[in-house]
Amino acid sequence: MARWFKQSIAQSDKDAVNDRVRRVVEDLLADIAARGDAAVREMSVRFDGWERSDYRLTDAEIRACLSELSARELEDIRFAQAQVRNFAAHQKAALKDIEVETMPGIVLGHRNIPVNSVGCYVPGGKYPLLASAHMSVITAKVAGVPRVATCAPPYQGRPAPAIVAAQHLAGADVIYCLGGVQAVGAMALGTETIPRVDMLVGPGNAYVAEAKRQLFGRVGIDLLAGPTETLIIADETVDGEICATDLLGQAEHGPTSPAILLTNSEKLARETMAEVERLLRILPTAAIAGTAWRDYGEVILCADHAEMIREADRIASEHVQVMTSDDERFLREMTNYGALFLGPRTNVSYGDKVIGTNHTLPTMKAARYTGGLWVGKFMKTVTYQKVLSDKASAMIGAYCSRLCMLEGFVGHAEQANIRVRRYGGRNVPYGKAVE
């Protein structure tokens, strides 16, 4: 049975925080819906200290941002974007339109159609997270989305040059320097100057995630993304330093980011906890990572690999780093995760920044029922039907008539009956099932 060497804060404490966030976001979204641009501008000033008459960046401003980056920095961005674009293209190639004659004269099919407009949120209040632009904008464009708008908050009082460069090079059609609830609310609801979109994607803080949750239905969303989560699954084949590094490397995302070690080695568990404390004394982001580890860090000792797999599926973490003597077993048998990183040679940071898979992934146990952002999220798989012969219409109509009457839907039955009468030459009384 699994034993906890370290546990996170109580679920009731987490729920209380979520409750406060929900109420704040409800009020903010209602204000945007009622007052449009005026509300958005007030929120931008209030939360980001950022005011301008039009939050859309001009071509000149975009060029100025690009000019601030070195040739190496631009080359690195282009390299990362090429990896994301390449993998997204392979994913799209796996999506096929189909058309099949299921019975003589009856043809069914589906088409994969991209949504018409997408709003991509790129977080950047604490760090300029340009990688989120690659993951959302490029993937939407590979899917074929005609209009992609992006929003990112100001960084240190102005548009973040690296984020703007990433948005532009990824192919964004419109770039706004706007953050937080005001950004996703404006894109989803529309204002006098910001056209509404059909879908919202991208990670963000707790307020952005809650805004997406409340806006879902009025627009589509990629998924409900909470704080970054990381789960390290390791045994005696690795050491405490690499485990601690991988835990803190993700804990620095924010003070509520869960970081969990799952192991069957008590020695590794104790080594890792000691290494975490050592690294926190020298890590520049220790204030954030240390808070996350203190409040949301866990160390769980399991009996063997089988129990580690069961515990990992229960946790259903966003990122799962596997470093064991049998990594392939975890790939074969695990079912609940956002993304797997197999072996000590890879790590979550590769996936976050450059390797090519998408880093917008399910959190808060959503990995039990969904994967992360990919080309297919931007596409609607829609069906169509054709009946090619009188005989086929009359045949399927007879079945339909009887099934509709079984449910009490007389009008539905008549849609079938009129075709049985016209194409099958049968006299079916109005409001009766075909015999």
C-alpha positions as CSV (number, residue, x, y, z in Angstrom):
1,M,0.0,0.0,0.0
2,A,1.3,3.4,-0.9
3,R,2.9,5.5,1.9
4,W,3.2,9.3,1.9
5,F,6.5,10.7,3.0
6,K,5.2,14.2,2.3
7,Q,1.7,15.5,1.6
8,S,0.2,18.6,0.1
9,I,-2.2,21.0,1.9
10,A,-5.8,19.9,2.5
11,Q,-8.2,19.8,-0.4
12,S,-10.6,22.0,1.5
13,D,-7.9,24.8,1.5
14,K,-7.6,24.4,-2.3
15,D,-11.3,24.5,-2.8
16,A,-11.6,27.8,-0.8
17,V,-9.1,29.4,-3.1
18,N,-11.0,28.2,-6.2
19,D,-14.2,29.6,-4.8
20,R,-12.8,33.1,-4.4
21,V,-11.4,33.0,-7.9
22,R,-14.8,31.9,-9.3
23,R,-16.7,34.8,-7.7
24,V,-14.1,37.4,-8.9
25,V,-14.2,36.1,-12.5
26,E,-18.0,36.1,-12.6
27,D,-18.0,39.8,-11.9
28,L,-15.3,40.6,-14.3
29,L,-16.9,38.8,-17.2
30,A,-20.3,40.3,-16.5
31,D,-18.6,43.8,-16.6
32,I,-17.0,43.0,-20.0
33,A,-20.3,41.8,-21.4
34,A,-22.0,45.0,-20.2
35,R,-19.4,47.7,-21.0
36,G,-17.1,46.2,-23.6
37,D,-13.9,48.2,-24.3
38,A,-14.4,50.5,-21.3
39,A,-14.4,47.6,-18.9
40,V,-11.4,45.9,-20.6
41,R,-9.4,49.1,-20.4
42,E,-10.2,49.6,-16.7
43,M,-9.2,46.0,-16.0
44,S,-5.9,46.4,-17.9
45,V,-5.0,49.5,-16.0
46,R,-6.1,47.9,-12.7
47,F,-4.3,44.5,-13.1
48,D,-1.4,45.2,-15.4
49,G,-0.9,49.0,-15.2
50,W,-1.3,49.1,-19.0
51,E,-3.4,51.6,-20.9
52,R,-3.6,52.5,-24.5
53,S,-6.4,53.5,-26.9
54,D,-6.1,50.3,-29.0
55,Y,-4.6,47.1,-27.6
56,R,-3.9,45.7,-31.1
57,L,-0.2,46.0,-32.0
58,T,0.6,47.8,-35.2
59,D,2.9,46.4,-37.8
60,A,5.5,48.9,-36.8
61,E,5.3,47.8,-33.2
62,I,5.7,44.2,-34.2
63,R,8.7,45.0,-36.4
64,A,10.2,46.9,-33.5
65,C,9.9,43.9,-31.2
66,L,11.5,41.6,-33.7
67,S,14.4,44.1,-34.0
68,E,15.2,43.8,-30.3
69,L,16.0,40.1,-30.6
70,S,19.4,38.8,-31.7
71,A,19.8,36.6,-34.7
72,R,20.5,33.7,-32.4
73,E,17.3,34.3,-30.5
74,L,15.2,34.5,-33.6
75,E,16.9,31.4,-35.0
76,D,16.1,29.5,-31.7
77,I,12.4,30.6,-31.9
78,R,12.2,29.4,-35.6
79,F,13.8,26.1,-34.7
80,A,11.3,25.4,-31.9
81,Q,8.4,26.5,-34.2
82,A,9.7,24.2,-36.9
83,Q,9.5,21.2,-34.5
84,V,5.9,22.1,-33.4
85,R,4.8,22.7,-37.0
86,N,6.3,19.4,-38.2
87,F,4.6,17.2,-35.6
88,A,1.3,19.1,-36.0
89,A,1.5,18.4,-39.8
90,H,2.0,14.7,-39.1
91,Q,-1.0,14.7,-36.7
92,K,-3.2,16.4,-39.3
93,A,-2.2,13.8,-41.9
94,A,-3.7,11.2,-39.6
95,L,-7.1,12.9,-39.9
96,K,-9.0,11.6,-42.9
97,D,-12.3,12.5,-44.4
98,I,-14.3,9.4,-45.1
99,E,-17.2,8.4,-47.3
100,V,-18.6,4.8,-47.3
101,E,-21.6,3.1,-48.8
102,T,-22.9,1.2,-45.7
103,M,-25.8,-0.4,-47.6
104,P,-26.8,-0.4,-51.2
105,G,-27.8,3.2,-52.0
106,I,-27.0,4.6,-48.5
107,V,-23.8,6.7,-48.3
108,L,-22.4,8.1,-45.0
109,G,-19.4,10.3,-44.5
110,H,-17.6,12.8,-42.4
111,R,-15.4,15.8,-43.1
112,N,-12.9,17.5,-40.8
113,I,-13.5,21.3,-41.0
114,P,-11.3,23.8,-39.1
115,V,-13.1,26.3,-36.9
116,N,-13.3,29.9,-38.4
117,S,-11.6,31.9,-35.7
118,V,-9.5,31.2,-32.7
119,G,-8.3,33.3,-29.8
120,C,-4.9,32.2,-28.4
121,Y,-3.9,33.3,-24.9
122,V,-0.2,33.5,-24.3
123,P,0.7,33.9,-20.5
124,G,3.5,36.3,-19.7
125,G,2.9,38.2,-16.5
126,K,5.7,36.6,-14.5
127,Y,7.7,35.1,-17.4
128,P,7.5,35.8,-21.1
129,L,6.2,32.4,-22.0
130,L,6.7,32.6,-25.8
131,A,6.5,28.8,-26.2
132,S,2.7,29.0,-25.7
133,A,2.5,31.0,-28.9
134,H,4.1,28.1,-30.8
135,M,1.8,25.6,-29.3
136,S,-1.4,27.4,-30.0
137,V,-0.9,29.6,-33.1
138,I,1.1,27.1,-35.2
139,T,-1.2,24.2,-34.4
140,A,-4.3,26.3,-35.3
141,K,-2.7,27.4,-38.6
142,V,-1.7,23.8,-39.5
143,A,-5.3,22.8,-38.9
144,G,-6.4,25.5,-41.4
145,V,-8.0,28.1,-39.1
146,P,-8.5,31.2,-41.2
147,R,-8.2,33.8,-38.4
148,V,-6.0,33.5,-35.4
149,A,-5.9,36.3,-32.8
150,T,-3.5,36.3,-29.9
151,C,-3.4,38.1,-26.6
152,A,-0.4,38.3,-24.2
153,P,-0.1,40.7,-21.2
154,P,2.5,43.4,-21.1
155,Y,5.8,42.4,-19.6
156,Q,7.6,45.0,-17.5
157,G,5.3,47.7,-18.7
158,R,5.4,47.0,-22.5
159,P,4.8,44.3,-25.1
160,A,7.3,41.4,-24.5
161,P,9.5,41.4,-27.6
162,A,10.1,37.6,-27.5
163,I,6.4,36.8,-27.2
164,V,5.5,39.3,-30.0
165,A,8.2,37.7,-32.2
166,A,6.9,34.2,-31.5
167,Q,3.3,35.2,-32.2
168,H,4.2,36.9,-35.4
169,L,6.5,34.2,-36.7
170,A,3.9,31.5,-35.8
171,G,1.5,33.2,-38.1
172,A,-0.9,35.1,-35.9
173,D,-3.3,37.3,-37.9
174,V,-3.9,39.8,-35.1
175,I,-1.8,40.5,-32.0
176,Y,-3.1,42.2,-28.9
177,C,-1.1,43.3,-25.9
178,L,-3.7,42.4,-23.3
179,G,-3.7,40.0,-20.4
180,G,-5.8,38.1,-17.9
181,V,-9.5,37.8,-17.7
182,Q,-9.9,41.0,-19.7
183,A,-8.1,39.3,-22.7
184,V,-10.0,36.1,-22.8
185,G,-13.2,37.8,-22.0
186,A,-12.8,40.3,-24.8
187,M,-11.9,37.6,-27.3
188,A,-14.8,35.4,-26.3
189,L,-17.5,38.0,-25.8
190,G,-16.4,40.6,-28.3
191,T,-16.1,44.4,-27.8
192,E,-16.3,47.5,-30.0
193,T,-12.7,47.0,-31.1
194,I,-12.0,43.2,-30.5
195,P,-14.1,40.8,-32.7
196,R,-15.3,37.7,-30.9
197,V,-13.8,34.4,-31.7
198,D,-15.3,30.9,-32.0
199,M,-12.8,29.2,-29.7
200,L,-10.3,30.0,-26.9
201,V,-7.1,28.2,-26.3
202,G,-4.0,28.5,-24.2
203,P,-2.9,28.2,-20.6
204,G,-3.0,30.9,-18.0
205,N,-3.2,31.6,-14.3
206,A,-6.1,30.5,-12.1
207,Y,-8.3,33.5,-13.2
208,V,-7.7,32.9,-16.9
209,A,-8.5,29.2,-16.4
210,E,-11.7,30.0,-14.5
211,A,-12.7,32.5,-17.2
212,K,-12.4,29.9,-19.8
213,R,-14.5,27.5,-17.8
214,Q,-17.2,30.1,-17.4
215,L,-17.1,31.1,-21.1
216,F,-17.3,27.5,-22.3
217,G,-20.5,27.1,-24.3
218,R,-20.5,30.6,-25.6
219,V,-17.2,29.7,-27.2
220,G,-15.3,26.4,-27.5
221,I,-12.2,25.9,-25.4
222,D,-9.2,23.5,-25.7
223,L,-9.4,22.3,-22.1
224,L,-9.6,23.5,-18.5
225,A,-5.9,24.2,-17.6
226,G,-5.1,24.7,-14.0
227,P,-1.7,25.2,-12.4
228,T,1.2,23.2,-14.0
229,E,1.5,19.7,-12.6
230,T,4.5,17.3,-12.7
231,L,4.8,13.7,-11.6
232,I,8.2,12.0,-11.4
233,I,8.0,8.2,-11.5
234,A,11.4,6.9,-10.6
235,D,13.2,3.9,-9.1
236,E,16.8,3.1,-8.0
237,T,18.1,3.5,-11.6
238,V,18.3,7.3,-11.1
239,D,19.4,9.5,-8.2
240,G,17.9,12.2,-6.1
241,E,19.6,15.1,-7.9
242,I,17.9,14.5,-11.2
243,C,14.5,13.8,-9.5
244,A,14.7,17.0,-7.5
245,T,15.8,19.0,-10.5
246,D,12.8,17.8,-12.5
247,L,10.4,18.5,-9.6
248,L,11.6,22.1,-9.0
249,G,12.0,22.7,-12.8
250,Q,8.2,22.6,-13.0
251,A,7.3,23.9,-9.5
252,E,8.8,27.3,-10.6
253,H,5.7,27.8,-12.8
254,G,3.7,29.0,-9.8
255,P,3.2,28.7,-6.1
256,T,0.2,26.3,-6.5
257,S,1.9,23.9,-9.0
258,P,1.8,20.3,-7.7
259,A,5.1,18.4,-7.9
260,I,5.0,14.8,-6.9
261,L,7.6,12.0,-6.6
262,L,6.3,8.4,-7.0
263,T,8.9,5.8,-6.2
264,N,9.5,2.3,-4.9
265,S,12.8,3.2,-3.3
266,E,12.8,4.7,0.2
267,K,16.5,5.6,-0.3
268,L,15.6,7.6,-3.5
269,A,12.6,9.3,-1.7
270,R,14.8,10.6,1.1
271,E,17.7,11.6,-1.3
272,T,15.3,13.5,-3.4
273,M,13.8,15.4,-0.5
274,A,17.2,16.3,0.7
275,E,18.3,17.4,-2.8
276,V,15.1,19.6,-3.1
277,E,16.1,21.5,0.0
278,R,19.7,21.9,-1.2
279,L,18.6,23.2,-4.6
280,L,16.2,25.6,-3.1
281,R,19.1,27.4,-1.5
282,I,20.6,28.2,-4.9
283,L,17.7,28.2,-7.4
284,P,17.0,31.8,-8.5
285,T,13.2,31.0,-8.7
286,A,13.3,29.4,-5.2
287,A,10.7,31.8,-3.8
288,I,8.0,30.4,-6.1
289,A,9.3,26.8,-6.5
290,G,9.8,26.5,-2.7
291,T,6.2,27.6,-2.0
292,A,4.9,25.1,-4.5
293,W,7.0,22.3,-3.0
294,R,6.0,23.2,0.6
295,D,2.2,23.4,-0.1
296,Y,1.7,21.1,-3.1
297,G,4.7,18.8,-3.1
298,E,4.3,15.1,-2.4
299,V,6.5,12.1,-2.0
300,I,4.8,8.7,-2.3
301,L,6.5,5.3,-1.7
302,C,5.0,2.3,-3.5
303,A,5.8,-1.4,-3.2
304,D,6.6,-2.0,-6.9
305,H,6.1,-0.9,-10.5
306,A,2.6,-2.2,-10.6
307,E,1.5,-0.1,-7.6
308,M,3.4,2.9,-9.1
309,I,1.3,2.5,-12.3
310,R,-2.0,2.4,-10.3
311,E,-1.0,5.4,-8.2
312,A,0.0,7.3,-11.4
313,D,-3.3,6.7,-13.0
314,R,-5.1,7.8,-9.9
315,I,-3.1,11.1,-9.8
316,A,-3.7,11.6,-13.6
317,S,-1.0,14.2,-13.8
318,E,-0.4,16.7,-16.6
319,H,3.3,15.9,-17.1
320,V,4.7,12.5,-16.2
321,Q,8.5,11.9,-16.2
322,V,9.3,8.2,-16.1
323,M,12.8,7.1,-15.1
324,T,12.8,3.4,-14.3
325,S,14.3,0.1,-15.3
326,D,11.3,-0.6,-17.5
327,D,10.0,2.7,-18.9
328,E,8.2,0.9,-21.8
329,R,5.9,-0.9,-19.3
330,F,4.6,2.5,-18.1
331,L,4.0,3.5,-21.7
332,R,2.1,0.3,-22.3
333,E,0.0,0.2,-19.1
334,M,-0.6,3.8,-18.0
335,T,-3.9,5.4,-19.2
336,N,-4.2,8.7,-17.4
337,Y,-1.7,11.4,-18.2
338,G,-1.3,14.5,-20.3
339,A,2.1,13.7,-21.7
340,L,4.7,11.1,-20.9
341,F,8.5,11.8,-20.9
342,L,10.3,8.5,-21.0
343,G,13.8,8.0,-19.7
344,P,16.3,10.3,-18.0
345,R,17.5,11.6,-21.4
346,T,14.2,13.5,-21.9
347,N,12.4,15.8,-19.6
348,V,9.3,18.0,-19.3
349,S,11.2,21.2,-20.2
350,Y,11.9,19.7,-23.7
351,G,8.2,19.2,-24.2
352,D,7.4,22.6,-22.8
353,K,9.8,24.5,-25.1
354,V,11.2,22.8,-28.2
355,I,10.8,19.1,-28.9
356,G,7.6,19.5,-31.0
357,T,4.8,17.9,-28.9
358,N,2.2,20.4,-27.6
359,H,2.6,21.7,-24.0
360,T,-1.0,22.7,-23.5
361,L,-2.2,19.7,-21.5
362,P,-5.0,18.5,-19.2
363,T,-4.6,19.3,-15.5
364,M,-6.8,18.7,-12.4
365,K,-7.3,15.0,-13.3
366,A,-8.8,15.9,-16.7
367,A,-6.3,13.4,-18.2
368,R,-8.9,10.8,-17.2
369,Y,-11.0,11.8,-20.2
370,T,-9.0,14.1,-22.5
371,G,-5.7,14.6,-24.1
372,G,-3.9,17.9,-24.7
373,L,-4.1,20.5,-27.5
374,W,-3.5,19.2,-31.0
375,V,-4.5,19.8,-34.6
376,G,-7.8,17.9,-34.1
377,K,-8.9,20.3,-31.3
378,F,-9.2,23.0,-33.9
379,M,-11.3,20.9,-36.3
380,K,-14.9,19.8,-36.3
381,T,-15.6,16.3,-37.5
382,V,-19.0,16.7,-39.1
383,T,-21.1,14.0,-40.7
384,Y,-23.3,13.9,-43.8
385,Q,-25.7,11.4,-45.4
386,K,-26.9,10.7,-48.9
387,V,-29.6,8.2,-50.0
388,L,-29.1,7.4,-53.7
389,S,-32.1,5.3,-54.6
390,D,-35.8,5.1,-54.1
391,K,-35.5,1.5,-52.9
392,A,-32.9,2.5,-50.2
393,S,-35.0,5.4,-49.0
394,A,-38.1,3.3,-48.7
395,M,-36.2,0.5,-46.9
396,I,-34.5,2.7,-44.3
397,G,-37.7,4.7,-44.0
398,A,-39.7,1.7,-42.9
399,Y,-37.3,1.0,-40.0
400,C,-37.3,4.7,-39.1
401,S,-41.1,4.9,-39.0
402,R,-41.5,2.1,-36.6
403,L,-38.7,3.2,-34.3
404,C,-40.1,6.8,-34.2
405,M,-43.5,5.5,-33.3
406,L,-42.0,3.4,-30.6
407,E,-40.7,6.6,-29.0
408,G,-44.0,8.5,-29.6
409,F,-42.5,10.9,-32.2
410,V,-45.3,10.9,-34.7
411,G,-43.9,13.9,-36.7
412,H,-40.6,12.1,-36.9
413,A,-42.3,9.0,-38.2
414,E,-44.1,11.1,-40.9
415,Q,-40.8,12.3,-42.2
416,A,-40.1,8.6,-42.9
417,N,-43.6,7.7,-44.0
418,I,-43.8,10.3,-46.8
419,R,-40.7,8.8,-48.4
420,V,-42.1,5.3,-48.0
421,R,-45.2,6.4,-49.8
422,R,-43.4,8.3,-52.5
423,Y,-40.5,6.0,-53.2
424,G,-41.8,2.7,-52.1
425,G,-45.3,2.9,-53.4
426,R,-46.8,1.8,-50.1
427,N,-50.0,3.3,-48.6
428,V,-49.0,4.3,-45.1
429,P,-51.8,6.0,-43.1
430,Y,-50.8,9.4,-41.7
431,G,-49.6,9.1,-38.1
432,K,-49.2,5.3,-38.3
433,A,-46.1,3.2,-38.4
434,V,-45.1,1.3,-41.4
435,E,-46.3,-2.4,-41.0
